[in-house]
Amino acid sequence: MKTIVITGASGSGKSYLSNKLSRLFYNSIVIKTDSYYIDSIFIKFLSRFLYDIYDRPLSVKKKEIMKTIRSIQNKDRLISFSNYDFKRKHSSQSKISINYKGDNQFLILEGIFAHRLDLNYKKSINILCEEEKGICFKRRLKRDQLERGRNSIEVYKKFNKSWYLFYEHLKNFQNNSKVIKINPLDTISYNNLVLNLKDLKKNN
């Protein structure tokens, strides 16, 4: 099963793109890295002093993400996925039965940490979502106020730090693997991406 890695700054359209692709390639499996946040006392304590703690890889269960990926690659029937409640800052797990159908199926790994895992990115299809910073902030503000109970000042601080941290660690990923840049709302670049993915499926 081919892996699609979708990364990008906060609010750049990662979830939007992964949802579109998973509907198009309807048997695809989506893993969201922000579903794997740690809910330990240590992280909750740090979050009182570091408002950007959840924009750093130490806040996610990287080993658990890799375990889920390996289970899918091994075609295990019952896969354990993590879920995270952002308002309660509580993590839980659920087991899902997977129906493997190779003709129209990708493993889609999506999130701001998707490009910073122990994966061989030379073998994956790597997509970088790009959008203007101001638009990304508006999206982040709307999401965090509705879904995560944050006020505008808190969102502004978190967003600016998140933006800096993301691009600070992006160069290594771009230099060591092939990366497709896309604005998910741009019809032409999206259609070109879909054509490439369909050609890949035909040739595999």
C-alpha positions as CSV (number, residue, x, y, z in Angstrom):
1,M,0.0,0.0,0.0
2,K,1.5,3.3,-1.1
3,T,1.7,6.0,1.6
4,I,0.7,9.7,1.0
5,V,2.3,12.1,3.4
6,I,0.4,15.4,3.7
7,T,2.1,18.2,5.8
8,G,1.9,21.9,6.0
9,A,1.6,24.8,8.4
10,S,-1.4,25.1,10.7
11,G,-4.5,26.1,8.6
12,S,-2.9,25.3,5.2
13,G,-5.6,22.8,4.2
14,K,-4.1,19.5,5.2
15,S,-7.3,18.0,6.6
16,Y,-9.3,19.4,3.7
17,L,-7.0,17.8,1.2
18,S,-6.8,14.4,3.0
19,N,-10.6,14.3,3.3
20,K,-11.0,15.0,-0.5
21,L,-8.4,12.3,-1.4
22,S,-9.9,9.8,1.0
23,R,-13.3,10.3,-0.6
24,L,-11.9,10.0,-4.1
25,F,-9.8,6.9,-3.3
26,Y,-12.6,5.6,-1.1
27,N,-10.9,2.7,0.6
28,S,-8.0,4.8,1.8
29,I,-6.9,4.9,5.4
30,V,-6.3,8.2,7.1
31,I,-4.0,8.8,10.1
32,K,-4.0,12.2,11.6
33,T,-0.9,13.0,13.7
34,D,-2.9,15.4,15.9
35,S,-5.0,12.5,17.1
36,Y,-1.9,11.1,18.8
37,Y,-1.3,13.9,21.3
38,I,0.0,12.9,24.7
39,D,-2.3,13.5,27.7
40,S,0.3,12.8,30.4
41,I,0.6,15.0,33.5
42,F,4.1,16.0,32.3
43,I,2.8,17.5,29.0
44,K,-0.2,19.2,30.8
45,F,2.2,20.7,33.3
46,L,4.5,22.0,30.5
47,S,1.6,23.5,28.6
48,R,1.1,25.9,31.5
49,F,4.5,27.4,30.8
50,L,5.1,26.7,27.1
51,Y,2.0,27.8,25.1
52,D,3.6,26.2,22.0
53,I,4.1,22.7,23.5
54,Y,1.5,21.1,21.2
55,D,3.3,22.4,18.2
56,R,6.4,20.4,19.1
57,P,7.0,16.7,18.3
58,L,7.5,15.8,21.9
59,S,3.8,16.3,22.4
60,V,2.8,13.4,20.2
61,K,3.1,9.7,20.6
62,K,5.4,9.0,17.7
63,K,5.9,5.4,18.6
64,E,2.2,4.9,18.6
65,I,1.8,6.5,15.2
66,M,4.6,4.2,13.8
67,K,2.9,1.2,15.4
68,T,-0.4,2.0,13.7
69,I,1.4,2.5,10.4
70,R,3.3,-0.8,10.7
71,S,0.0,-2.6,11.5
72,I,-1.6,-1.2,8.4
73,Q,1.5,-2.0,6.3
74,N,1.4,-5.6,7.6
75,K,-2.3,-5.7,6.7
76,D,-3.5,-6.5,10.2
77,R,-7.3,-6.8,10.3
78,L,-7.9,-5.0,13.6
79,I,-6.0,-1.7,13.9
80,S,-5.6,0.4,17.0
81,F,-6.0,4.2,16.4
82,S,-5.6,7.0,18.9
83,N,-8.2,9.8,19.4
84,Y,-7.7,13.1,21.2
85,D,-10.3,15.3,22.8
86,F,-8.8,18.9,22.6
87,K,-11.2,20.5,25.0
88,R,-10.6,17.9,27.7
89,K,-7.0,17.2,26.7
90,H,-7.7,13.5,26.9
91,S,-6.4,10.7,24.7
92,S,-8.3,7.4,24.0
93,Q,-7.9,4.5,21.7
94,S,-10.2,2.6,19.4
95,K,-9.8,-0.6,17.4
96,I,-11.1,-0.5,13.8
97,S,-11.5,-3.4,11.5
98,I,-9.8,-2.7,8.1
99,N,-10.9,-4.0,4.8
100,Y,-7.9,-4.0,2.5
101,K,-8.6,-3.4,-1.1
102,G,-5.5,-2.6,-3.0
103,D,-6.9,-1.3,-6.3
104,N,-8.1,2.0,-4.9
105,Q,-6.4,2.4,-1.6
106,F,-3.7,4.7,0.0
107,L,-2.5,5.1,3.5
108,I,-2.8,8.9,4.0
109,L,-0.7,10.3,6.9
110,E,-1.7,13.9,7.6
111,G,-0.5,16.6,10.0
112,I,2.2,19.1,10.9
113,F,4.3,16.3,12.3
114,A,3.7,14.0,9.3
115,H,7.1,14.8,7.8
116,R,9.1,14.4,11.1
117,L,8.5,10.7,11.8
118,D,10.8,7.6,11.3
119,L,9.5,7.0,7.8
120,N,11.4,6.4,4.6
121,Y,10.1,9.5,2.8
122,K,11.9,8.5,-0.4
123,K,9.3,5.8,-0.8
124,S,6.2,7.9,0.0
125,I,4.3,10.5,-2.0
126,N,5.1,13.7,-0.1
127,I,2.7,16.7,-0.4
128,L,3.3,20.1,1.1
129,C,0.2,22.3,1.5
130,E,0.9,26.0,1.1
131,E,-1.4,29.0,1.7
132,E,-0.9,32.7,2.7
133,K,-0.2,33.2,6.3
134,G,-3.1,35.5,6.9
135,I,-5.6,33.0,5.4
136,C,-4.1,30.2,7.5
137,F,-4.5,32.3,10.7
138,K,-8.2,33.0,10.0
139,R,-8.8,29.2,9.5
140,R,-6.9,28.4,12.7
141,L,-8.8,31.1,14.7
142,K,-12.2,29.8,13.6
143,R,-11.2,26.1,14.3
144,D,-9.7,26.7,17.7
145,Q,-12.5,29.0,18.9
146,L,-15.2,26.5,17.9
147,E,-13.5,23.1,18.6
148,R,-10.8,23.9,21.2
149,G,-12.3,26.6,23.4
150,R,-9.4,29.1,22.9
151,N,-9.7,32.9,22.8
152,S,-8.2,35.0,20.0
153,I,-5.1,36.2,21.9
154,E,-4.2,32.6,22.8
155,V,-4.7,31.4,19.2
156,Y,-2.6,34.3,17.8
157,K,0.3,33.4,20.1
158,K,0.1,29.7,19.3
159,F,-0.3,30.2,15.6
160,N,2.7,32.5,15.2
161,K,5.0,30.1,17.1
162,S,3.5,27.1,15.2
163,W,4.2,28.8,11.9
164,Y,7.8,29.5,12.8
165,L,8.5,26.0,14.2
166,F,7.0,24.3,11.1
167,Y,9.1,26.2,8.6
168,E,12.2,26.0,10.7
169,H,12.2,22.2,10.3
170,L,10.9,21.9,6.8
171,K,14.2,22.4,4.8
172,N,15.6,19.0,5.8
173,F,12.5,17.3,4.6
174,Q,12.5,19.1,1.3
175,N,16.2,18.5,0.7
176,N,16.1,14.8,1.3
177,S,12.9,13.8,-0.4
178,K,10.7,14.6,-3.4
179,V,7.9,17.0,-2.3
180,I,4.8,18.1,-4.3
181,K,3.7,21.6,-3.4
182,I,0.0,22.4,-3.6
183,N,-2.6,24.9,-2.6
184,P,-5.5,22.5,-1.8
185,L,-8.1,25.0,-3.0
186,D,-6.4,25.6,-6.4
187,T,-8.3,23.4,-8.9
188,I,-5.5,23.1,-11.4
189,S,-2.9,21.9,-9.0
190,Y,-5.4,19.6,-7.2
191,N,-6.5,18.0,-10.5
192,N,-2.8,17.5,-11.6
193,L,-2.2,15.8,-8.2
194,V,-5.2,13.5,-8.7
195,L,-4.0,12.5,-12.3
196,N,-0.6,11.7,-10.9
197,L,-2.1,9.5,-8.2
198,K,-4.3,7.7,-10.6
199,D,-1.4,7.1,-13.0
200,L,0.6,5.7,-10.0
201,K,-2.2,3.3,-9.2
202,K,-2.4,2.1,-12.8
203,N,1.4,1.4,-12.9
204,N,1.6,-0.4,-9.6
